[in-house]
């Protein structure tokens, strides 16, 4: 039997974007806009669906660079138009749940652009995932978001 363990961690990422808050919010809320940036550059996403509303669900599945299948499943808990998104999500690698997290996105005007503050509180399970890896991956997603907002 696998040794059971849990590591709790919180990280915060602050990013400034040269786009108004409504456009940054739409990049999370609109399925076509989110599909442009919401996958790691070295992973193949073969399924993505987004039901962006209070109580709605988002799912993404694909194959990672290591050949393993990953799955992301989120539930939207709080949405304030152009201002805040709170969601709970879990990650699976093959058939194992590797983490459960609460993500909070705070969107605020910053000059002519937007300051996005992302806070993630995670439970990383059984040594299958690590907080530093999740933070690194999330920063990569925000790089892709920035590129998408410029395009």
C-alpha positions as CSV (number, residue, x, y, z in Angstrom):
1,X,0.0,0.0,0.0
2,X,1.1,3.5,-0.8
3,X,2.3,5.6,2.2
4,X,-0.3,8.3,2.9
5,X,0.7,11.9,3.5
6,X,-0.5,15.4,2.9
7,X,1.5,18.6,2.6
8,X,-0.3,21.9,3.0
9,X,1.0,25.1,1.3
10,X,0.0,28.5,0.2
11,X,1.5,30.6,-2.5
12,X,0.7,34.0,-3.9
13,X,1.5,35.3,-7.4
14,X,1.1,39.0,-8.4
15,X,1.2,39.9,-12.0
16,X,0.5,43.2,-13.8
17,X,-1.1,43.0,-17.2
18,X,-1.3,45.7,-19.9
19,X,-5.0,45.1,-20.4
20,X,-8.1,46.5,-18.6
21,X,-9.7,44.4,-15.8
22,X,-12.7,43.4,-18.0
23,X,-10.4,41.9,-20.6
24,X,-8.3,40.0,-18.0
25,X,-11.5,38.7,-16.4
26,X,-12.8,37.6,-19.8
27,X,-9.6,35.6,-20.4
28,X,-10.8,33.4,-17.5
29,X,-14.5,33.5,-18.2
30,X,-14.9,33.1,-22.0
31,X,-14.2,29.5,-23.1
32,X,-12.6,30.5,-26.4
33,X,-10.3,33.0,-24.7
34,X,-9.3,30.6,-22.0
35,X,-8.6,27.8,-24.4
36,X,-5.9,30.1,-26.0
37,X,-3.7,30.0,-22.9
38,X,-4.9,27.4,-20.3
39,X,-2.5,24.5,-20.9
40,X,1.1,24.0,-20.2
41,X,3.3,24.5,-23.3
42,X,4.7,20.9,-23.2
43,X,1.4,19.2,-22.5
44,X,-1.3,18.1,-25.0
45,X,-4.8,19.0,-24.0
46,X,-7.3,16.7,-25.6
47,X,-10.4,17.8,-23.7
48,X,-11.4,21.2,-22.2
49,X,-14.9,22.4,-21.1
50,X,-15.8,25.5,-19.2
51,X,-19.2,26.3,-17.6
52,X,-18.2,29.6,-16.0
53,X,-20.9,30.5,-13.6
54,X,-21.5,30.3,-9.8
55,X,-21.7,26.5,-9.2
56,X,-20.3,25.8,-12.7
57,X,-17.6,23.3,-13.5
58,X,-14.4,23.3,-15.6
59,X,-12.5,20.2,-16.8
60,X,-9.3,19.7,-18.7
61,X,-7.6,16.5,-19.6
62,X,-4.5,15.6,-21.6
63,X,-1.1,13.9,-21.8
64,X,1.9,15.4,-20.0
65,X,5.5,15.4,-21.3
66,X,6.1,12.3,-19.2
67,X,3.4,10.4,-21.1
68,X,1.1,10.3,-18.1
69,X,-2.6,11.4,-18.3
70,X,-3.5,14.4,-16.3
71,X,-6.9,15.7,-15.3
72,X,-8.0,19.1,-13.8
73,X,-11.5,19.5,-12.4
74,X,-12.7,22.8,-10.9
75,X,-15.9,24.1,-9.3
76,X,-16.6,27.8,-9.2
77,X,-17.6,29.0,-5.7
78,X,-17.6,32.8,-6.1
79,X,-17.6,35.1,-9.1
80,X,-17.7,38.9,-9.0
81,X,-17.7,40.3,-12.6
82,X,-14.4,41.9,-13.5
83,X,-13.1,41.6,-9.9
84,X,-12.9,38.1,-8.3
85,X,-13.0,34.4,-9.0
86,X,-12.8,31.7,-6.4
87,X,-12.7,28.0,-7.4
88,X,-11.8,24.7,-5.8
89,X,-10.0,22.1,-8.0
90,X,-8.4,18.8,-7.9
91,X,-5.6,17.4,-10.1
92,X,-5.2,13.7,-11.1
93,X,-2.2,12.0,-12.6
94,X,-3.3,8.8,-14.4
95,X,-5.8,7.4,-11.9
96,X,-4.4,9.0,-8.7
97,X,-5.6,12.3,-7.1
98,X,-2.4,14.2,-6.5
99,X,-3.8,17.5,-5.0
100,X,-6.8,19.5,-4.0
101,X,-6.6,23.3,-4.0
102,X,-8.6,26.5,-3.5
103,X,-7.6,29.2,-6.0
104,X,-8.6,32.9,-5.5
105,X,-8.1,35.4,-8.4
106,X,-8.3,39.1,-7.4
107,X,-8.4,41.5,-10.3
108,X,-7.9,45.2,-9.7
109,X,-7.2,48.3,-11.9
110,X,-3.5,49.2,-11.9
111,X,-2.9,52.4,-13.9
112,X,-4.1,51.7,-17.4
113,X,-3.9,48.0,-16.8
114,X,-4.6,45.3,-14.3
115,X,-3.0,43.8,-11.2
116,X,-3.9,40.2,-10.8
117,X,-3.3,38.6,-7.4
118,X,-3.6,34.8,-7.4
119,X,-3.6,32.9,-4.1
120,X,-3.6,29.1,-4.0
121,X,-4.1,27.1,-0.8
122,X,-3.3,23.5,-1.6
123,X,-3.2,20.0,-0.1
124,X,-0.6,17.9,-2.0
125,X,-1.2,14.3,-1.5
126,X,0.9,11.2,-0.9
127,X,4.1,12.7,-2.2
128,X,2.7,12.7,-5.8
129,X,2.8,16.5,-6.2
130,X,4.8,19.3,-4.7
131,X,3.8,23.0,-3.9
132,X,6.9,24.3,-5.7
133,X,6.1,22.4,-8.8
134,X,2.5,23.7,-8.8
135,X,3.7,27.3,-8.3
136,X,6.1,26.9,-11.2
137,X,3.4,25.5,-13.4
138,X,1.0,28.3,-12.5
139,X,3.6,31.0,-13.3
140,X,4.0,29.3,-16.7
141,X,0.2,29.6,-17.2
142,X,0.3,33.3,-16.3
143,X,3.1,33.8,-18.9
144,X,0.8,32.2,-21.5
145,X,-2.1,34.4,-20.3
146,X,0.1,37.5,-20.7
147,X,1.0,36.4,-24.3
148,X,-2.7,35.8,-25.0
149,X,-3.7,39.2,-23.8
150,X,-1.0,40.8,-26.0
151,X,-2.3,38.9,-29.0
